[in-house]
């Protein structure tokens, strides 16, 4: 009786939920490019997609769907990072096979997988989870299992993320002051 309770406690816990702050990470993709989550979210939402194994049917279907809808994600200033515990060579072949336009991140030691608490109980393999992470690393959406195969809700969540603020030069802001609204309201109340 005690062992099932202990196992339940070990297996549950730290998976980020909507509204939580996503764990930060600094990772390299299959081409050696570095990605830092806390920097990426300053430009727009990031879809952190964990998948179990390259070249399997469910993972192929999921990543093909992200590939097919990638332009929609880009229009929303979103980016996709596809994580697996596969090695870099396997993921590079999988990415090339899919013609995926987004980075594949090898996590063979399961460090990021463990920080998101999406590791399968026995093996160092990721469960299928998708997190949409917005400004300040706030989790906007979480999908798991079969729900994570279809990117529709992740894309919808990207559209609800606060877009990156464009820089406005101080001089430009002074040149166009807002039009006063008070006189029009006063004129109406006097009538």
N, CA, C and O of each residue as an XYZ file, in Angstrom:
764
protein
N       0.824     -1.201      0.000
C       0.000      0.000      0.000
C       0.864      1.260      0.000
O       0.527      2.238     -0.667
N       1.959      1.248      0.731
C       2.837      2.410      0.797
C       3.607      2.612     -0.503
O       3.834      3.751     -0.909
N       4.009      1.537     -1.156
C       4.791      1.639     -2.383
C       4.009      2.354     -3.491
O       4.581      3.237     -4.131
N       2.742      2.030     -3.757
C       2.021      2.780     -4.787
C       1.925      4.273     -4.471
O       2.003      5.109     -5.372
N       1.756      4.603     -3.192
C       1.702      6.016     -2.819
C       3.027      6.708     -3.087
O       3.048      7.832     -3.589
N       4.134      6.049     -2.756
C       5.451      6.625     -3.007
C       5.694      6.799     -4.502
O       6.214      7.827     -4.935
N       5.316      5.790     -5.293
C       5.485      5.894     -6.733
C       4.644      7.030     -7.308
O       5.115      7.767     -8.174
N       3.427      7.177     -6.845
C       2.571      8.261     -7.307
C       3.215      9.603     -6.991
O       3.199     10.506     -7.827
N       3.769      9.743     -5.823
C       4.441     10.979     -5.437
C       5.660     11.263     -6.294
O       5.927     12.416     -6.631
N       6.402     10.225     -6.648
C       7.591     10.406     -7.475
C       7.245     10.750     -8.912
O       7.968     11.510     -9.557
N       6.155     10.204     -9.422
C       5.807     10.370    -10.820
C       5.002     11.633    -11.098
O       4.876     12.043    -12.252
N       4.468     12.239    -10.080
C       3.687     13.454    -10.295
C       4.449     14.632     -9.731
O       5.416     14.459     -8.990
N       4.019     15.817    -10.077
C       4.635     16.939     -9.391
C       4.949     18.124    -10.252
O       4.117     19.022    -10.388
N       6.120     18.159    -10.836
C       6.664     19.402    -11.346
C       6.320     19.737    -12.793
O       6.851     20.715    -13.320
N       5.466     18.982    -13.455
C       5.125     19.337    -14.833
C       4.444     20.703    -14.820
O       3.436     20.883    -14.137
N       4.988     21.673    -15.572
C       4.386     23.015    -15.562
C       2.953     22.994    -16.078
O       2.617     22.262    -17.009
N       2.131     23.803    -15.458
C       0.734     23.971    -15.847
C       0.529     25.376    -16.385
O       1.407     26.228    -16.249
N      -0.621     25.625    -16.994
C      -0.947     26.957    -17.492
C      -0.829     27.955    -16.348
O      -1.365     27.736    -15.262
N      -0.125     29.048    -16.600
C       0.081     30.088    -15.596
C       1.396     29.953    -14.843
O       1.866     30.921    -14.245
N       2.001     28.758    -14.865
C       3.293     28.550    -14.206
C       4.407     29.187    -15.034
O       4.223     29.516    -16.206
N       5.558     29.349    -14.399
C       6.747     29.800    -15.115
C       7.485     28.567    -15.622
O       7.837     27.681    -14.843
N       7.714     28.513    -16.909
C       8.399     27.367    -17.521
C       9.870     27.373    -17.126
O      10.479     28.439    -17.036
N      10.448     26.202    -16.889
C      11.884     26.145    -16.602
C      12.680     26.712    -17.785
O      12.380     26.430    -18.945
N      13.684     27.506    -17.469
C      14.532     28.072    -18.502
C      15.525     27.025    -18.977
O      15.808     26.072    -18.251
N      16.051     27.182    -20.163
C      17.080     26.274    -20.651
C      17.937     26.975    -21.688
O      17.511     27.930    -22.339
N      19.142     26.481    -21.822
C      20.057     26.857    -22.890
C      20.441     25.549    -23.565
O      21.041     24.679    -22.933
N      20.100     25.399    -24.850
C      20.296     24.138    -25.567
C      20.897     24.397    -26.938
O      20.883     25.522    -27.438
N      21.430     23.330    -27.540
C      21.932     23.382    -28.916
C      21.079     22.467    -29.776
O      20.688     21.379    -29.353
N      20.795     22.926    -31.001
C      20.039     22.084    -31.922
C      20.980     21.143    -32.668
O      22.176     21.100    -32.379
N      20.450     20.399    -33.616
C      21.242     19.415    -34.358
C      22.330     20.059    -35.204
O      23.258     19.377    -35.638
N      22.230     21.360    -35.445
C      23.241     22.070    -36.241
C      24.216     22.849    -35.363
O      25.114     23.520    -35.873
N      24.039     22.761    -34.036
C      24.946     23.447    -33.116
C      24.529     24.855    -32.734
O      25.251     25.520    -31.992
N      23.383     25.333    -33.218
C      22.897     26.662    -32.865
C      22.327     26.637    -31.446
O      21.650     25.686    -31.056
N      22.609     27.693    -30.680
C      22.193     27.779    -29.281
C      20.847     28.513    -29.164
O      20.598     29.510    -29.842
N      19.999     27.988    -28.289
C      18.695     28.587    -28.001
C      18.544     28.751    -26.499
O      18.812     27.826    -25.731
N      18.111     29.942    -26.084
C      17.873     30.238    -24.670
C      16.405     30.645    -24.550
O      15.990     31.663    -25.103
N      15.633     29.854    -23.834
C      14.190     30.103    -23.757
C      13.874     31.515    -23.275
O      13.047     32.198    -23.878
N      14.518     31.963    -22.196
C      14.208     33.281    -21.623
C      14.463     34.416    -22.612
O      13.842     35.473    -22.504
N      15.365     34.216    -23.574
C      15.612     35.218    -24.613
C      14.602     35.088    -25.747
O      14.131     36.089    -26.287
N      14.276     33.863    -26.100
C      13.358     33.626    -27.215
C      11.973     34.203    -26.959
O      11.357     34.758    -27.870
N      11.473     34.080    -25.726
C      10.107     34.529    -25.437
C       9.967     36.052    -25.490
O       8.850     36.569    -25.504
N      11.085     36.770    -25.520
C      11.033     38.223    -25.673
C      10.602     38.600    -27.090
O      10.121     39.711    -27.315
N      10.770     37.685    -28.042
C      10.422     37.930    -29.438
C       9.037     37.407    -29.807
O       8.488     37.787    -30.841
N       8.467     36.536    -28.968
C       7.165     35.944    -29.260
C       7.049     34.595    -28.581
O       8.000     34.136    -27.949
N       5.890     33.951    -28.704
C       5.671     32.672    -28.028
C       6.551     31.562    -28.597
O       6.909     31.570    -29.775
N       6.890     30.609    -27.732
C       7.704     29.462    -28.128
C       6.909     28.192    -27.838
O       6.415     27.993    -26.729
N       6.796     27.342    -28.846
C       6.166     26.036    -28.672
C       7.287     25.049    -28.370
O       8.123     24.763    -29.227
N       7.295     24.534    -27.147
C       8.283     23.541    -26.724
C       7.595     22.190    -26.846
O       6.755     21.825    -26.023
N       7.968     21.451    -27.897
C       7.290     20.191    -28.221
C       8.207     19.010    -27.904
O       9.205     18.790    -28.589
N       7.862     18.257    -26.864
C       8.596     17.040    -26.508
C       7.944     15.858    -27.210
O       6.723     15.707    -27.171
N       8.750     15.020    -27.852
C       8.214     13.822    -28.495
C       9.104     12.628    -28.154
O      10.308     12.792    -27.961
N       8.520     11.424    -28.078
C       9.263     10.253    -27.599
C      10.402      9.765    -28.497
O      11.537      9.675    -28.028
N      10.147      9.452    -29.752
C      11.168      8.821    -30.593
C      11.035      9.235    -32.058
O       9.947      9.224    -32.633
N      12.164      9.594    -32.635
C      12.202      9.918    -34.061
C      11.797      8.704    -34.893
O      12.048      7.559    -34.514
N      11.170      8.976    -36.023
C      10.777      7.976    -37.016
C       9.654      7.036    -36.579
O       9.349      6.084    -37.297
N       9.032      7.273    -35.423
C       7.879      6.461    -35.034
C       6.622      7.120    -35.618
O       6.640      8.302    -35.959
N       5.540      6.356    -35.729
C       4.355      6.865    -36.432
C       3.747      8.111    -35.778
O       3.474      9.092    -36.469
N       3.534      8.087    -34.472
C       2.923      9.239    -33.798
C       3.794     10.481    -33.864
O       3.298     11.587    -34.081
N       5.087     10.296    -33.678
C       6.011     11.437    -33.705
C       6.134     11.992    -35.115
O       6.218     13.206    -35.300
N       6.146     11.119    -36.105
C       6.198     11.564    -37.497
C       4.949     12.364    -37.838
O       5.040     13.416    -38.470
N       3.782     11.874    -37.425
C       2.525     12.580    -37.688
C       2.541     13.959    -37.020
O       2.159     14.951    -37.641
N       2.983     14.025    -35.754
C       3.025     15.288    -35.010
C       3.950     16.304    -35.689
O       3.557     17.447    -35.920
N       5.166     15.887    -36.003
C       6.147     16.822    -36.547
C       5.853     17.184    -37.996
O       6.228     18.267    -38.445
N       5.188     16.300    -38.736
C       4.722     16.660    -40.077
C       3.653     17.750    -39.973
O       3.622     18.672    -40.788
N       2.786     17.643    -38.977
C       1.732     18.649    -38.786
C       2.340     20.013    -38.445
O       1.884     21.037    -38.953
N       3.361     20.032    -37.592
C       4.036     21.296    -37.278
C       4.745     21.855    -38.504
O       4.769     23.069    -38.710
N       5.322     20.973    -39.321
C       5.995     21.404    -40.546
C       4.982     22.025    -41.509
O       5.228     23.090    -42.076
N       3.851     21.358    -41.688
C       2.816     21.841    -42.612
C       2.230     23.179    -42.174
O       1.818     23.979    -43.014
N       2.189     23.426    -40.874
C       1.539     24.645    -40.364
C       2.545     25.681    -39.846
O       2.172     26.631    -39.159
N       3.800     25.486    -40.179
C       4.850     26.357    -39.661
C       4.655     27.824    -40.052
O       4.941     28.714    -39.250
N       4.177     28.088    -41.263
C       3.973     29.482    -41.685
C       2.924     30.179    -40.812
O       3.038     31.376    -40.548
N       1.911     29.445    -40.365
C       0.903     30.021    -39.456
C       1.553     30.449    -38.143
O       1.251     31.514    -37.605
N       2.444     29.608    -37.641
C       3.131     29.896    -36.376
C       4.013     31.131    -36.539
O       4.034     32.003    -35.670
N       4.735     31.201    -37.647
C       5.606     32.359    -37.897
C       4.807     33.656    -37.999
O       5.261     34.693    -37.515
N       3.628     33.618    -38.619
C       2.782     34.818    -38.732
C       2.382     35.335    -37.352
O       2.108     36.523    -37.188
N       2.349     34.450    -36.367
C       1.979     34.824    -35.001
C       3.220     35.125    -34.149
O       3.135     35.211    -32.924
N       4.374     35.282    -34.813
C       5.660     35.530    -34.155
C       6.074     34.368    -33.272
O       6.887     34.542    -32.364
N       5.531     33.192    -33.524
C       5.868     32.011    -32.730
C       7.037     31.248    -33.310
O       7.390     31.401    -34.480
N       7.634     30.416    -32.459
C       8.729     29.546    -32.862
C       8.515     28.179    -32.247
O       7.897     28.048    -31.190
N       9.031     27.165    -32.916
C       8.900     25.782    -32.452
C      10.289     25.248    -32.128
O      11.236     25.452    -32.887
N      10.401     24.558    -30.987
C      11.582     23.780    -30.637
C      11.110     22.357    -30.395
O      10.298     22.119    -29.501
N      11.606     21.407    -31.178
C      11.193     20.008    -31.059
C      12.254     19.228    -30.286
O      13.384     19.079    -30.750
N      11.885     18.734    -29.113
C      12.805     18.035    -28.204
C      12.578     16.530    -28.222
O      11.441     16.060    -28.255
N      13.671     15.784    -28.199
C      13.617     14.340    -28.037
C      14.883     13.891    -27.322
O      15.897     14.588    -27.338
N      14.818     12.734    -26.702
C      16.022     12.180    -26.066
C      16.870     11.400    -27.064
O      17.872     10.793    -26.685
N      16.478     11.411    -28.333
C      17.300     10.812    -29.381
C      18.615     11.587    -29.491
O      18.699     12.738    -29.062
N      19.638     10.955    -30.066
C      20.918     11.635    -30.251
C      20.830     12.615    -31.428
O      19.885     12.575    -32.216
N      21.822     13.486    -31.528
C      21.821     14.548    -32.535
C      21.782     13.997    -33.961
O      21.083     14.547    -34.813
N      22.520     12.922    -34.231
C      22.556     12.363    -35.580
C      21.181     11.838    -36.014
O      20.742     12.072    -37.140
N      20.519     11.134    -35.111
C      19.187     10.606    -35.419
C      18.207     11.747    -35.671
O      17.422     11.704    -36.618
N      18.259     12.767    -34.818
C      17.338     13.898    -34.985
C      17.639     14.692    -36.251
O      16.719     15.205    -36.889
N      18.903     14.800    -36.621
C      19.261     15.500    -37.860
C      18.670     14.771    -39.071
O      18.161     15.410    -39.992
N      18.737     13.443    -39.070
C      18.152     12.655    -40.160
C      16.623     12.811    -40.180
O      16.021     12.956    -41.244
N      16.005     12.779    -38.986
C      14.551     12.912    -38.881
C      14.109     14.282    -39.388
O      13.149     14.379    -40.153
N      14.796     15.333    -38.972
C      14.492     16.703    -39.408
C      14.609     16.807    -40.925
O      13.730     17.371    -41.576
N      15.689     16.267    -41.493
C      15.896     16.308    -42.942
C      14.808     15.517    -43.672
O      14.299     15.962    -44.700
N      14.454     14.350    -43.140
C      13.428     13.510    -43.744
C      12.081     14.237    -43.808
O      11.347     14.117    -44.789
N      11.769     14.991    -42.753
C      10.504     15.733    -42.677
C      10.563     17.076    -43.399
O       9.529     17.696    -43.649
N      11.781     17.525    -43.736
C      11.996     18.868    -44.288
C      11.445     19.919    -43.324
O      10.841     20.908    -43.741
N      11.662     19.690    -42.045
C      11.145     20.580    -40.999
C      11.940     21.886    -40.961
O      13.171     21.861    -40.959
N      11.245     23.028    -40.931
C      11.911     24.326    -40.941
C      12.228     24.872    -39.546
O      12.569     26.048    -39.414
N      12.125     24.063    -38.531
C      12.357     24.504    -37.157
C      13.402     23.599    -36.507
O      13.662     22.498    -36.993
N      14.005     24.066    -35.403
C      15.091     23.320    -34.760
C      14.627     22.049    -34.048
O      13.558     22.007    -33.439
N      15.457     21.026    -34.142
C      15.284     19.787    -33.385
C      16.377     19.778    -32.329
O      17.554     19.969    -32.636
N      15.980     19.554    -31.087
C      16.907     19.639    -29.962
C      17.138     18.249    -29.375
O      16.215     17.647    -28.827
N      18.369     17.736    -29.487
C      18.672     16.452    -28.845
C      18.874     16.648    -27.343
O      19.577     17.567    -26.921
N      18.262     15.792    -26.550
C      18.385     15.826    -25.088
C      18.632     14.398    -24.599
O      17.848     13.868    -23.813
N      19.742     13.762    -25.070
C      19.962     12.346    -24.773
C      20.124     12.031    -23.286
O      19.837     10.914    -22.855
N      20.579     13.000    -22.509
C      20.702     12.789    -21.061
C      19.398     13.097    -20.324
O      19.279     12.823    -19.130
N      18.434     13.658    -21.026
C      17.125     13.946    -20.445
C      17.098     15.101    -19.460
O      16.206     15.160    -18.614
N      18.050     16.020    -19.547
C      18.095     17.136    -18.583
C      16.885     18.068    -18.710
O      16.252     18.408    -17.711
N      16.569     18.476    -19.939
C      15.414     19.364    -20.128
C      14.126     18.581    -19.926
O      13.174     19.086    -19.332
N      14.097     17.349    -20.417
C      12.931     16.479    -20.229
C      12.622     16.346    -18.738
O      11.462     16.430    -18.335
N      13.647     16.140    -17.924
C      13.441     16.022    -16.469
C      13.032     17.353    -15.850
O      12.204     17.371    -14.939
N      13.594     18.476    -16.323
C      13.235     19.770    -15.732
C      11.761     20.105    -15.981
O      11.154     20.840    -15.201
N      11.186     19.572    -17.060
C       9.760     19.761    -17.349
C       8.924     18.605    -16.804
O       7.701     18.598    -16.950
N       9.570     17.645    -16.189
C       8.915     16.479    -15.600
C       8.036     15.747    -16.617
O       6.879     15.422    -16.350
N       8.629     15.496    -17.799
C       7.897     14.776    -18.841
C       8.641     13.499    -19.250
O       8.443     12.990    -20.354
N       9.482     12.992    -18.375
C      10.242     11.769    -18.623
C       9.371     10.559    -18.311
O       8.627     10.549    -17.330
N       9.476      9.540    -19.159
C       8.768      8.293    -18.877
C       9.362      7.675    -17.613
O      10.537      7.893    -17.319
N       8.572      6.908    -16.863
C       9.009      6.416    -15.551
C      10.312      5.618    -15.525
O      11.111      5.817    -14.610
N      10.561      4.741    -16.467
C      11.718      3.860    -16.369
C      12.856      4.290    -17.292
O      13.997      4.424    -16.849
N      12.556      4.505    -18.553
C      13.584      4.836    -19.543
C      13.749      6.345    -19.678
O      12.852      7.110    -19.324
N      14.899      6.767    -20.192
C      15.113      8.184    -20.471
C      14.530      8.482    -21.852
O      15.247      8.650    -22.838
N      13.223      8.539    -21.875
C      12.457      8.867    -23.076
C      11.387      9.862    -22.654
O      10.786      9.737    -21.586
N      11.163     10.835    -23.497
C      10.164     11.855    -23.211
C       8.760     11.333    -23.461
O       8.523     10.547    -24.378
N       7.837     11.787    -22.628
C       6.417     11.623    -22.935
C       6.085     12.678    -23.993
O       6.852     13.620    -24.190
N       4.971     12.525    -24.660
C       4.552     13.524    -25.652
C       3.845     14.669    -24.916
O       2.753     14.500    -24.373
N       4.486     15.819    -24.914
C       3.955     17.016    -24.268
C       4.283     18.220    -25.124
O       5.339     18.270    -25.755
N       3.383     19.190    -25.152
C       3.639     20.458    -25.818
C       3.293     21.579    -24.851
O       2.218     21.602    -24.253
N       4.225     22.499    -24.715
C       4.037     23.687    -23.873
C       4.152     24.911    -24.773
O       5.107     25.029    -25.541
N       3.193     25.815    -24.682
C       3.320     27.105    -25.353
C       3.746     28.079    -24.263
O       3.047     28.270    -23.268
N       4.908     28.688    -24.474
C       5.506     29.557    -23.457
C       5.535     30.983    -23.994
O       6.044     31.242    -25.085
N       4.981     31.903    -23.206
C       4.906     33.305    -23.617
C       5.851     34.183    -22.828
O       6.781     33.720    -22.168
N       5.577     35.452    -22.923
C       6.395     36.484    -22.271
C       6.614     36.161    -20.796
O       5.689     35.740    -20.102
N       7.837     36.360    -20.326
C       8.164     36.066    -18.934
C       8.208     34.574    -18.634
O       8.196     34.170    -17.471
N       8.257     33.751    -19.686
C       8.275     32.283    -19.571
C       6.985     31.738    -18.946
O       6.994     30.660    -18.352
N       5.894     32.466    -19.074
C       4.609     31.978    -18.558
C       4.035     30.931    -19.505
O       4.004     31.127    -20.720
N       3.585     29.824    -18.937
C       2.987     28.750    -19.729
C       1.572     29.169    -20.121
O       0.735     29.446    -19.262
N       1.317     29.212    -21.430
C       0.014     29.627    -21.946
C      -0.889     28.450    -22.272
O      -2.114     28.565    -22.223
N      -0.271     27.299    -22.610
C      -1.046     26.119    -23.014
C      -0.210     24.882    -22.795
O       1.004     24.898    -23.002
N      -0.860     23.799    -22.374
C      -0.209     22.502    -22.218
C      -1.082     21.454    -22.886
O      -2.277     21.364    -22.605
N      -0.482     20.657    -23.779
C      -1.154     19.509    -24.384
C      -0.292     18.290    -24.119
O       0.935     18.386    -24.073
N      -0.931     17.150    -23.944
C      -0.167     15.920    -23.720
C      -0.819     14.753    -24.452
O      -1.978     14.819    -24.862
N      -0.042     13.682    -24.605
C      -0.548     12.478    -25.254
C      -1.050     12.759    -26.649
O      -0.425     13.505    -27.404
N      -2.184     12.160    -26.996
C      -2.772     12.326    -28.325
C      -3.126     13.763    -28.655
O      -3.091     14.154    -29.821
N      -3.470     14.563    -27.640
C      -3.803     15.970    -27.873
C      -2.606     16.749    -28.414
O      -2.774     17.734    -29.132
N      -1.401     16.305    -28.067
C      -0.191     17.018    -28.487
C       0.212     16.693    -29.922
O       1.100     17.349    -30.467
N      -0.408     15.708    -30.542
C      -0.083     15.357    -31.931
C      -0.584     16.443    -32.885
O       0.085     16.758    -33.869
N      -1.752     17.014    -32.599
C      -2.345     18.056    -33.441
C      -1.908     19.430    -32.918
O      -2.172     19.748    -31.759
N      -1.253     20.242    -33.734
C      -0.751     21.532    -33.260
C      -1.812     22.637    -33.172
O      -1.481     23.763    -32.801
N      -3.053     22.352    -33.495
C      -4.083     23.400    -33.574
C      -4.200     24.234    -32.304
O      -4.187     25.463    -32.380
N      -4.313     23.603    -31.145
C      -4.503     24.394    -29.916
C      -3.232     25.153    -29.544
O      -3.309     26.235    -28.964
N      -2.073     24.605    -29.868
C      -0.819     25.337    -29.611
C      -0.761     26.590    -30.475
O      -0.369     27.659    -30.006
N      -1.154     26.452    -31.740
C      -1.151     27.604    -32.643
C      -2.156     28.653    -32.174
O      -1.864     29.848    -32.190
N      -3.332     28.206    -31.760
C      -4.335     29.138    -31.229
C      -3.783     29.885    -30.021
O      -4.014     31.086    -29.875
N      -3.058     29.188    -29.157
C      -2.476     29.832    -27.973
C      -1.411     30.851    -28.359
O      -1.248     31.861    -27.673
N      -0.688     30.604    -29.440
C       0.286     31.592    -29.920
C      -0.423     32.884    -30.310
O       0.103     33.975    -30.086
N      -1.610     32.765    -30.890
C      -2.343     33.959    -31.319
C      -2.842     34.768    -30.123
O      -3.125     35.959    -30.252
N      -2.950     34.126    -28.965
C      -3.420     34.821    -27.768
C      -2.279     35.386    -26.938
O      -2.508     36.091    -25.955
N      -1.042     35.076    -27.337
C       0.120     35.579    -26.599
C       0.289     37.057    -26.878
O      -0.041     37.544    -27.959
N       0.804     37.755    -25.894
C       1.079     39.171    -26.070
C       2.253     39.306    -27.032
O       3.328     38.769    -26.764
N       2.069     40.016    -28.156
C       3.166     40.133    -29.111
C       4.311     40.968    -28.552
O       4.121     41.782    -27.648
N       5.480     40.756    -29.094
C       6.645     41.532    -28.688
C       6.366     43.002    -28.982
O       5.824     43.327    -30.039
N       6.727     43.893    -28.063
C       6.486     45.321    -28.230
C       7.477     45.912    -29.213
O       8.685     45.724    -29.067
N       6.980     46.623    -30.210
C       7.909     47.285    -31.124
C       8.546     48.472    -30.422
O       7.923     49.112    -29.575
N       9.778     48.759    -30.774
C      10.483     49.884    -30.157
C       9.982     51.176    -30.781
O       9.930     51.295    -32.005
N       9.614     52.146    -29.952
C       9.193     53.459    -30.435
C      10.227     54.451    -29.956
O      10.486     54.566    -28.758
N      10.817     55.166    -30.896
C      11.830     56.157    -30.543
C      11.182     57.288    -29.768
O      10.078     57.705    -30.119
N      11.830     57.805    -28.718
C      11.239     58.884    -27.918
C      10.860     60.100    -28.758
O       9.813     60.696    -28.506
N      11.666     60.494    -29.745
C      11.350     61.659    -30.575
C      10.058     61.435    -31.354
O       9.237     62.346    -31.461
N       9.873     60.270    -31.883
C       8.664     59.964    -32.647
C       7.432     60.040    -31.762
O       6.368     60.468    -32.209
N       7.567     59.633    -30.529
C       6.436     59.666    -29.600
C       6.030     61.104    -29.303
O       4.846     61.376    -29.099
N       7.011     62.054    -29.272
C       6.717     63.456    -28.964
C       6.085     64.174    -30.147
O       5.325     65.125    -29.960
N       6.393     63.725    -31.372
C       5.900     64.400    -32.561
C       4.392     64.231    -32.758
O       3.758     65.109    -33.344
N       3.815     63.160    -32.301
C       2.391     62.918    -32.522
C       1.674     62.734    -31.191
O       1.387     61.608    -30.784
N       1.382     63.856    -30.505
C       0.666     63.719    -29.231
C      -0.773     63.290    -29.491
O      -1.337     63.579    -30.546
N      -1.359     62.598    -28.517
C      -2.749     62.168    -28.692
C      -3.690     63.366    -28.749
O      -3.455     64.371    -28.078
N      -4.745     63.267    -29.539
C      -5.721     64.356    -29.665
C      -6.516     64.480    -28.372
O      -6.917     63.464    -27.803
N      -6.753     65.693    -27.895
C      -7.533     65.860    -26.651
C      -8.978     65.437    -26.862
O      -9.575     65.715    -27.902
N      -9.532     64.763    -25.863
C     -10.908     64.268    -25.958
C     -11.854     65.051    -25.030
O     -13.069     65.025    -25.223
N     -11.317     65.723    -24.060
C     -12.141     66.390    -23.055
C     -13.036     67.492    -23.637
O     -14.208     67.535    -23.264
N     -12.569     68.395    -24.533
C     -13.456     69.452    -25.019
C     -14.706     68.930    -25.703
O     -15.773     69.523    -25.550
N     -14.613     67.857    -26.441
C     -15.799     67.309    -27.103
C     -16.804     66.834    -26.077
O     -18.008     67.017    -26.258
N     -16.327     66.226    -25.001
C     -17.230     65.749    -23.949
C     -17.892     66.921    -23.242
O     -19.074     66.850    -22.908
N     -17.130     68.027    -23.001
C     -17.692     69.221    -22.339
C     -18.767     69.849    -23.197
O     -19.811     70.256    -22.687
N     -18.523     69.935    -24.503
C     -19.489     70.559    -25.400
C     -20.801     69.786    -25.399
O     -21.874     70.388    -25.432
N     -20.727     68.487    -25.361
C     -21.930     67.662    -25.344
C     -22.717     67.860    -24.058
O     -23.947     67.911    -24.083
N     -22.014     67.971    -22.926
C     -22.716     68.065    -21.635
C     -23.382     69.441    -21.480
O     -24.341     69.561    -20.717
N     -22.898     70.497    -22.187
C     -23.503     71.824    -22.074
C     -24.797     71.911    -22.873
O     -25.601     72.807    -22.620
N     -25.025     71.020    -23.821
C     -26.222     71.081    -24.679
C     -27.395     70.534    -24.008
O     -28.481     70.508    -24.587
